[in-house]
Amino acid sequence: MAFISPRPDVLFGDIFEADYLFDVHIEGDAMRLTESTFPPRAPLSGVFYTQPTDKLRLVGDYVLAHGRSGRERPGREGQGTISEPGRAVLLSDDCYIPTIYGSRGDRRLGNGRLLFAIITKAEDGTDMVTTAGSNFARFALPADGPITWSGIAELKNTVLVRARDVDPSHRIASLDDAGRLALDKRWNAFVCRRGPEASQINAQKLGTLIVGKNAPTPDQEAAIALLWQTLDLNWDFEGRTMRSVSDALEAGQDPAPSLSLVIEDLRRISVLANEAAGRLEVEQQSLSAH
């Protein structure tokens, strides 16, 4: 996994750096509100907010917030970091991005919001270790190219930014294909507990069920590995292969290559799945014998 120069199109996995990324934004139809309290005999009590009127004058003035970039450092030595622009990785889907503004020449016509995850600096090796295993909420980024320090994409800290305000020139890097695939797996594992990373954890849990308190045998480890490889290949088929089919249709291409690719992948999945099932049946028979 590595960073590359931004591609011509804005894509999932692009790295943005801008002052506005974490600020609070409002649309043009927003209105000012004033604060008041319910009268003593009202059915409700406490504070409420409503539009100012002749009888209810504006009280106070609520300003928008400048969000933290995640790059701030405490103390006098960190004062210069307060004004540093925020960095975030784009999580919106490649098909959704052009829908809201990527395919339009004038971004002001865009209608929608892009989803980002804040990028924080990895302080030490401990931070990088926490991105492994079942901690799907964090994704480790490499320190190369324009990113001179190891970063963590905090998938649990996401923000939506209006697309027409997101300038493609504010991209400082893009993840390469391997990085985009790794981020795709981690994001799906975090959001819906689906995909290869989540499947690998669940396959390992099946292995724990099989062996109990005993150490796994090589055959048992091979059975679980085959199970996970089947799930991983199925994910690749669902994403890479079927997306290429969609691209072929949009491009008006001949269906033969797409059909051949689908058949090839299905056969590969079938071979792995049959071998995994056979090994797991052996384990099932062993358990029944006991």
KEBA-267499 format. One record per residue (C-alpha): z, x, y; residue in three letters. Coordinates in steps of 0.1 Angstrom, whole numbers, padded with zeros to 4 digits, always signed. Each point is the difference from the previous one (the first is absolute). Layout:
% KEBA-267499
ZXYAla;...
//
This chain:
% KEBA-267499
+0000+0000+0000Met;-0009+0013+0034Ala;-0010-0010+0035Phe;-0036-0001+0012Ile;-0016-0007+0034Ser;-0002-0037+0008Pro;-0030-0017-0016Arg;-0025-0020+0022Pro;+0017-0033-0010Asp;+0037-0008+0003Val;+0014-0002-0035Leu;+0032-0005-0019Phe;+0019+0033+0000Gly;-0011+0011+0035Asp;+0027+0017+0021Ile;+0005-0012+0036Phe;+0019+0016+0028Glu;+0006-0020+0032Ala;+0027-0009+0024Asp;-0004-0038-0005Tyr;+0003-0002-0038Leu;+0036-0012-0002Phe;+0002-0018+0034Asp;+0006-0037+0002Val;-0032-0018+0009His;-0006-0036+0011Ile;-0031-0021+0002Glu;-0015-0015+0032Gly;+0015-0034-0007Asp;+0036+0013+0000Ala;+0023-0015+0026Met;+0033+0010+0016Arg;+0031-0017-0013Leu;+0034-0006+0017Thr;+0034-0001-0017Glu;+0024-0029+0002Ser;+0028-0016-0020Thr;+0004-0035-0014Phe;+0023-0023+0020Pro;+0034-0008-0015Pro;-0009-0034-0014Arg;-0034+0010-0014Ala;-0005-0003-0038Pro;-0007+0037-0001Leu;+0019+0029+0014Ser;-0007+0036+0011Gly;-0028+0017+0018Val;-0037-0012+0000Phe;-0031+0013+0016Tyr;-0027-0021+0018Thr;-0026+0001+0028Gln;+0014+0002+0035Pro;-0001-0033+0020Thr;+0011-0012+0034Asp;+0033-0009-0015Lys;+0003+0031-0022Leu;-0007+0031+0019Arg;-0010+0033-0016Leu;+0031+0019-0009Val;-0004+0037-0007Gly;-0032+0018-0009Asp;-0009+0010-0035Tyr;-0023+0030-0003Val;-0020+0013-0029Leu;+0012+0029-0021Ala;-0014+0035-0005His;+0005+0006-0037Gly;+0013+0031-0016Arg;-0026+0023-0014Ser;+0021+0014-0028Gly;-0005+0035+0014Arg;+0030-0001+0023Glu;+0028+0026-0005Arg;+0036-0003+0012Pro;+0017+0022+0025Gly;-0012+0020+0030Arg;-0024+0020-0020Glu;-0017-0032-0011Gly;-0006-0015+0035Gln;-0036+0010+0000Gly;-0007-0019-0032Thr;+0008-0034+0016Ile;-0035-0002+0016Ser;-0019+0012-0030Glu;-0026-0026-0012Pro;+0006-0018-0032Gly;-0019+0007-0032Arg;-0008-0026-0026Ala;-0023-0005-0030Val;-0023-0030-0001Leu;+0008-0023-0029Leu;-0025-0028+0007Ser;-0027-0005-0027Asp;-0035+0015+0004Asp;-0015-0035-0002Cys;+0023-0015+0026Tyr;-0004+0027+0026Ile;-0037-0006+0008Pro;+0006-0037-0001Thr;+0023+0002+0030Ile;-0017+0027+0020Tyr;-0017+0028-0019Gly;-0034-0017-0002Ser;-0001-0010+0036Arg;-0014+0023+0027Gly;+0025-0013+0026Asp;+0036+0003-0013Arg;+0011-0025+0027Arg;-0015-0028-0022Leu;+0023+0010-0029Gly;+0024-0027-0012Asn;+0029+0010-0022Gly;+0026+0027-0006Arg;+0000+0032-0020Leu;+0030+0010-0022Leu;+0015+0035+0004Phe;+0029+0019-0016Ala;+0020+0023+0021Ile;-0002+0037-0008Ile;+0032+0020+0002Thr;+0006+0038-0004Lys;+0013+0012-0034Ala;+0030+0020+0010Glu;+0003+0019-0033Asp;-0009+0000-0037Gly;+0025-0028-0006Thr;-0022-0025+0020Asp;-0030+0009-0021Met;+0019-0005-0032Val;+0010-0035+0010Thr;-0037-0010+0001Thr;-0003+0005-0037Ala;+0010-0023-0029Gly;+0007-0036+0007Ser;+0007+0004+0038Asn;-0032-0017+0009Phe;+0010-0006+0036Ala;-0010+0036+0010Arg;-0032+0019-0003Phe;-0001+0038+0005Ala;-0028+0014+0022Leu;-0012+0036-0002Pro;+0004+0026+0028Ala;-0035+0011+0006Asp;-0028-0004+0026Gly;+0012-0018+0032Pro;+0033-0010-0016Ile;+0019+0033+0002Thr;+0032-0013-0016Trp;+0007-0019-0032Ser;+0003-0037+0007Gly;+0012-0031-0016Ile;-0018-0033+0003Ala;+0028-0025+0002Glu;-0016-0030-0017Leu;+0032-0021+0006Lys;-0005+0005+0037Asn;-0033-0017+0009Thr;-0013-0013+0033Val;-0030-0022+0010Leu;-0022+0011+0029Val;-0027-0021+0016Arg;-0033+0013-0012Ala;-0017+0000+0034Arg;+0027+0024+0013Asp;-0004+0025-0029Val;-0025+0026+0011Asp;-0018+0018-0028Pro;+0001+0032+0021Ser;+0038+0000-0004His;-0005+0010-0037Arg;+0011+0036-0006Ile;-0009+0002-0037Ala;-0009-0020-0031Ser;+0013+0003-0035Leu;-0026+0012-0025Asp;-0011-0021-0029Asp;+0029+0012-0022Ala;+0025-0006+0027Gly;-0014-0035+0007Arg;+0003-0008-0037Leu;+0036+0013-0002Ala;+0010-0020+0031Leu;-0017-0031-0015Asp;+0020+0003-0032Lys;+0033+0006+0019Arg;-0006-0029+0025Trp;-0007-0024-0028Asn;+0030+0012-0020Ala;+0022-0006+0031Phe;-0014-0033+0012Val;-0005-0019-0033Cys;+0012+0024-0028Arg;-0035+0001-0014Arg;-0023+0029-0008Gly;+0003+0033-0018Pro;+0032+0013+0015Glu;+0019-0032-0007Ala;-0016-0003-0034Ser;+0010+0036-0009Gln;+0037-0009+0007Ile;-0003-0031-0020Asn;-0016+0018-0029Ala;+0028+0025+0000Gln;+0025-0029-0002Lys;-0018-0013-0030Leu;+0004+0035-0015Gly;+0037-0002+0007Thr;+0002-0034-0017Leu;-0017+0015-0031Ile;+0021+0032-0004Val;+0033-0014+0011Gly;+0025+0028+0003Lys;-0020+0024-0021Asn;-0024+0027+0013Ala;-0036-0011-0001Pro;-0023+0014-0027Thr;-0034+0015+0009Pro;-0017-0030-0015Asp;+0021-0024+0021Gln;-0007+0020+0032Glu;-0038+0000-0009Ala;+0001-0038-0005Ala;+0016-0006+0035Ile;-0024+0025+0016Ala;-0030-0018-0015Leu;+0014-0033+0013Leu;+0003+0013+0035Trp;-0034+0017-0001Gln;-0015-0034-0010Thr;+0016-0017+0030Leu;-0010+0029+0023Asp;-0037-0003-0012Leu;+0001-0037+0005Asn;+0012+0004+0036Trp;-0029+0025+0006Asp;-0024-0025-0015Phe;+0013-0029+0021Glu;-0002+0020+0032Gly;-0026+0028-0001Arg;-0025-0016-0025Thr;+0001-0036+0012Met;-0001+0011+0037Arg;-0032+0019-0008Ser;-0014-0032-0014Val;+0009-0018+0032Ser;-0017+0028+0021Asp;-0031-0002-0022Ala;-0003-0037+0006Leu;+0004+0003+0037Glu;-0027+0028+0000Ala;-0024-0021-0021Gly;-0001+0026-0028Gln;-0013-0003-0035Asp;+0027-0015-0023Pro;-0007+0023-0029Ala;+0021+0030+0011Pro;+0030-0022+0009Ser;-0002-0018-0033Leu;-0001+0033-0019Ser;+0030+0013+0019Leu;+0020-0032-0008Val;-0009+0002-0037Ile;+0009+0037-0002Glu;+0034-0005+0016Asp;+0008-0031-0021Leu;-0007+0020-0032Arg;+0022+0029+0012Arg;+0028-0024+0007Ile;-0005-0016-0034Ser;+0002+0033-0018Val;+0032+0010+0018Leu;+0015-0035-0004Ala;-0007-0001-0038Asn;+0015+0034-0005Glu;+0031-0008+0020Ala;+0004-0033-0019Ala;-0003+0017-0033Gly;+0027+0026+0008Arg;+0023-0027+0014Leu;-0005-0021-0032Glu;+0013+0030-0020Val;+0031+0000+0022Glu;+0003-0038-0005Gln;-0001+0004-0038Gln;+0026+0028+0002Ser;+0023-0022+0020Leu;-0005-0029-0025Ser;+0009+0023-0029Ala;+0033+0008+0015His;
//
